[in-house]
């Protein structure tokens, strides 16, 4: 059984437009777990390092454990939400995002370790972590 349907140029354009819309929607829906992850990563590590930089004793320990718990919960959320998609592993953009986060997070950890109790430095480095990850998430959301 053979069907030969002639498609007019107007129908072809309409079909191509529809395919383009579907492709954009699929791409946008795939991207949101990544945007959520980078925002949550920045929030957890920023507030965690800020709290660790400003607390001592058992409050510091509680903050440390809470930050680690939230970080690992975030990793589990990310692993479940992407369900095997490997765009994260192959993207140079994500390598830059994670490297930028790591540099600012390392600075925040240095402040926690060596300038413990400094409101100024804790605020600056934790704010940098949050600003970098928010900028990365905003850039990713617009791609």
KEKE-3310 file (N, C-alpha, C; in steps of 0.2 Angstrom, whole numbers, plus 5000, padded with zeros to 4 digits):
npx = (5004:5004:5005:5004:5006:5004:5012:5009:5019:5015:5009:5020:5029:5021:5021:5035:5037:5029:5037:5048:5044:5040:5053:5060:5052:5054:5068:5068:5061:5070:5081:5078:5080:5093:5095:5089:5097:5110:5106:5101:5113:5121:5114:5114:5127:5132:5124:5128:5142:5142:5135:5144:5155:5152:5149:5152:5158:5146:5136:5143:5146:5133:5129:5138:5135:5122:5124:5131:5122:5111:5118:5121:5108:5104:5112:5107:5094:5097:5103:5092:5082:5088:5089:5098:5102:5115:5119:5125:5138:5144:5145:5154:5150:5144:5156:5162:5153:5153:5167:5168:5159:5166:5178:5174:5168:5179:5186:5177:5177:5191:5190:5181:5190:5202:5199:5190:5174:5174:5163:5163:5171:5166:5153:5156:5163:5153:5142:5148:5148:5135:5131:5138:5133:5120:5121:5126:5115:5105:5110:5110:5097:5092:5097)
npy = (4994:5010:5027:5043:5058:5075:5088:5105:5120:5129:5121:5113:5123:5126:5113:5112:5124:5119:5108:5114:5122:5111:5106:5116:5117:5104:5105:5116:5110:5100:5107:5113:5105:5106:5120:5122:5114:5121:5133:5129:5123:5134:5141:5133:5131:5144:5149:5140:5141:5154:5154:5144:5152:5161:5156:5146:5132:5121:5125:5128:5115:5109:5117:5114:5100:5101:5108:5099:5089:5094:5097:5084:5079:5087:5082:5069:5073:5079:5068:5060:5068:5070:5058:5050:5057:5064:5077:5086:5080:5081:5095:5109:5121:5118:5114:5125:5132:5124:5125:5139:5140:5132:5139:5151:5145:5138:5149:5154:5144:5145:5157:5153:5145:5152:5166:5166:5171:5183:5195:5203:5197:5184:5187:5193:5183:5172:5179:5180:5167:5164:5174:5171:5158:5161:5169:5160:5151:5159:5162:5149:5147:5155:5150)
npz = (5000:4995:4999:4992:4996:4992:4998:5001:4999:5009:5019:5022:5028:5039:5046:5048:5057:5067:5071:5075:5086:5095:5097:5103:5115:5121:5123:5132:5143:5147:5152:5164:5176:5177:5179:5191:5199:5199:5204:5217:5222:5223:5233:5244:5247:5248:5259:5268:5270:5274:5286:5293:5294:5303:5315:5330:5340:5345:5337:5325:5321:5319:5309:5299:5297:5293:5281:5273:5273:5266:5254:5249:5248:5238:5227:5226:5222:5210:5202:5202:5195:5182:5177:5170:5159:5149:5146:5155:5157:5145:5142:5139:5144:5156:5163:5164:5173:5184:5188:5190:5201:5210:5212:5219:5230:5236:5240:5249:5259:5262:5269:5280:5286:5289:5292:5301:5308:5303:5298:5287:5277:5276:5272:5259:5252:5253:5247:5234:5229:5228:5219:5208:5205:5203:5191:5182:5182:5177:5164:5159:5159:5149:5137)
capx = (5000:5008:5002:5008:5002:5008:5012:5010:5024:5012:5009:5027:5031:5017:5024:5042:5036:5027:5042:5053:5041:5041:5060:5061:5049:5058:5074:5067:5059:5076:5086:5076:5083:5100:5095:5087:5103:5115:5103:5101:5120:5124:5111:5116:5134:5133:5122:5131:5148:5141:5134:5150:5160:5150:5147:5157:5156:5141:5132:5147:5145:5126:5129:5142:5131:5116:5126:5133:5116:5108:5122:5120:5101:5104:5115:5102:5089:5099:5103:5085:5079:5090:5087:5103:5104:5122:5121:5129:5144:5147:5145:5159:5147:5144:5162:5164:5149:5156:5173:5167:5157:5172:5183:5171:5167:5185:5187:5173:5180:5197:5188:5179:5196:5207:5197:5183:5171:5174:5157:5164:5174:5161:5148:5159:5164:5147:5139:5151:5146:5128:5131:5141:5129:5114:5122:5126:5108:5102:5113:5108:5089:5091:5100)
capy = (5000:5016:5034:5049:5065:5081:5093:5111:5124:5132:5115:5111:5128:5125:5107:5114:5128:5115:5104:5119:5123:5105:5105:5121:5115:5099:5108:5120:5106:5096:5111:5115:5102:5109:5127:5121:5112:5126:5138:5126:5122:5141:5143:5128:5132:5151:5150:5136:5144:5160:5151:5141:5157:5166:5152:5142:5127:5116:5128:5127:5108:5109:5121:5110:5094:5103:5110:5093:5085:5098:5096:5077:5078:5090:5078:5064:5076:5080:5062:5057:5072:5070:5051:5047:5062:5066:5084:5088:5077:5083:5102:5114:5127:5116:5113:5132:5134:5121:5128:5146:5139:5129:5144:5155:5141:5137:5156:5155:5139:5148:5162:5149:5142:5157:5172:5164:5176:5190:5196:5206:5192:5179:5190:5194:5176:5169:5182:5179:5160:5165:5178:5167:5152:5164:5171:5154:5148:5164:5161:5143:5147:5159:5147)
capz = (5000:4995:4999:4990:4997:4990:5003:4998:5003:5015:5024:5024:5032:5045:5049:5051:5062:5073:5074:5079:5093:5099:5099:5108:5121:5124:5126:5138:5149:5149:5155:5171:5182:5178:5181:5198:5202:5200:5209:5224:5224:5225:5239:5249:5249:5250:5266:5273:5272:5278:5293:5296:5295:5308:5321:5333:5344:5343:5331:5319:5319:5317:5302:5295:5296:5289:5274:5270:5271:5260:5248:5247:5246:5231:5222:5224:5218:5203:5199:5200:5190:5175:5174:5165:5153:5150:5144:5160:5157:5139:5141:5141:5148:5163:5166:5167:5178:5190:5189:5193:5208:5214:5214:5224:5235:5239:5243:5255:5263:5265:5274:5286:5290:5291:5294:5305:5312:5300:5295:5280:5272:5276:5268:5253:5248:5252:5241:5227:5228:5226:5213:5202:5203:5200:5185:5178:5181:5172:5157:5156:5157:5143:5131)
cpx = (5004:5003:5007:5004:5007:5007:5014:5016:5021:5011:5016:5030:5028:5020:5031:5042:5034:5033:5047:5050:5041:5048:5062:5058:5052:5064:5073:5065:5065:5081:5084:5079:5090:5100:5093:5093:5108:5112:5103:5108:5123:5121:5113:5123:5136:5130:5125:5138:5147:5140:5140:5155:5158:5148:5153:5154:5151:5137:5136:5146:5138:5126:5133:5138:5125:5118:5128:5127:5112:5112:5121:5113:5101:5107:5111:5096:5091:5100:5097:5082:5081:5090:5092:5105:5111:5124:5126:5137:5148:5148:5151:5156:5146:5150:5164:5160:5152:5163:5172:5164:5162:5177:5180:5170:5173:5187:5183:5175:5187:5195:5185:5185:5201:5205:5190:5181:5171:5167:5158:5166:5169:5155:5150:5159:5157:5142:5141:5149:5139:5127:5133:5136:5122:5115:5123:5119:5104:5104:5110:5100:5088:5094:5095)
cpy = (5006:5023:5039:5055:5070:5086:5100:5115:5127:5127:5113:5116:5127:5119:5109:5119:5124:5111:5108:5121:5117:5104:5110:5119:5109:5101:5112:5116:5102:5101:5113:5112:5104:5116:5126:5119:5117:5131:5135:5125:5129:5143:5139:5130:5139:5152:5146:5138:5150:5158:5148:5147:5162:5162:5148:5137:5122:5119:5128:5120:5106:5112:5116:5103:5096:5105:5104:5089:5088:5097:5089:5076:5082:5086:5072:5067:5077:5073:5059:5061:5072:5063:5049:5051:5064:5072:5087:5086:5080:5091:5106:5119:5125:5115:5120:5134:5131:5124:5135:5145:5136:5134:5149:5151:5140:5144:5156:5150:5142:5153:5159:5147:5147:5164:5171:5169:5183:5191:5199:5201:5186:5181:5191:5187:5172:5172:5181:5172:5161:5169:5174:5161:5155:5166:5165:5151:5153:5163:5154:5143:5151:5156:5143)
cpz = (5000:4995:4996:4991:4995:4995:5000:5002:5009:5021:5026:5029:5039:5049:5052:5057:5069:5076:5077:5086:5098:5101:5104:5115:5125:5127:5132:5144:5151:5153:5162:5176:5183:5181:5189:5202:5204:5205:5216:5226:5227:5232:5245:5252:5251:5257:5271:5275:5276:5285:5297:5298:5301:5315:5324:5337:5341:5337:5325:5317:5316:5310:5297:5292:5291:5282:5270:5268:5266:5254:5245:5245:5239:5226:5221:5220:5211:5199:5197:5195:5183:5172:5169:5159:5154:5147:5149:5159:5151:5138:5143:5146:5155:5167:5168:5173:5185:5193:5193:5200:5212:5217:5219:5230:5239:5243:5250:5261:5266:5270:5281:5290:5293:5294:5298:5309:5309:5296:5288:5275:5271:5271:5260:5249:5248:5247:5234:5225:5225:5220:5207:5200:5200:5193:5180:5177:5176:5165:5155:5155:5151:5136:5128)
residu = (UNK:UNK:UNK:UNK:UNK:UNK:UNK:UNK:UNK:UNK:UNK:UNK:UNK:UNK:UNK:UNK:UNK:UNK:UNK:UNK:UNK:UNK:UNK:UNK:UNK:UNK:UNK:UNK:UNK:UNK:UNK:UNK:UNK:UNK:UNK:UNK:UNK:UNK:UNK:UNK:UNK:UNK:UNK:UNK:UNK:UNK:UNK:UNK:UNK:UNK:UNK:UNK:UNK:UNK:UNK:UNK:UNK:UNK:UNK:UNK:UNK:UNK:UNK:UNK:UNK:UNK:UNK:UNK:UNK:UNK:UNK:UNK:UNK:UNK:UNK:UNK:UNK:UNK:UNK:UNK:UNK:UNK:UNK:UNK:UNK:UNK:UNK:UNK:UNK:UNK:UNK:UNK:UNK:UNK:UNK:UNK:UNK:UNK:UNK:UNK:UNK:UNK:UNK:UNK:UNK:UNK:UNK:UNK:UNK:UNK:UNK:UNK:UNK:UNK:UNK:UNK:UNK:UNK:UNK:UNK:UNK:UNK:UNK:UNK:UNK:UNK:UNK:UNK:UNK:UNK:UNK:UNK:UNK:UNK:UNK:UNK:UNK:UNK:UNK:UNK:UNK:UNK:UNK)
# end
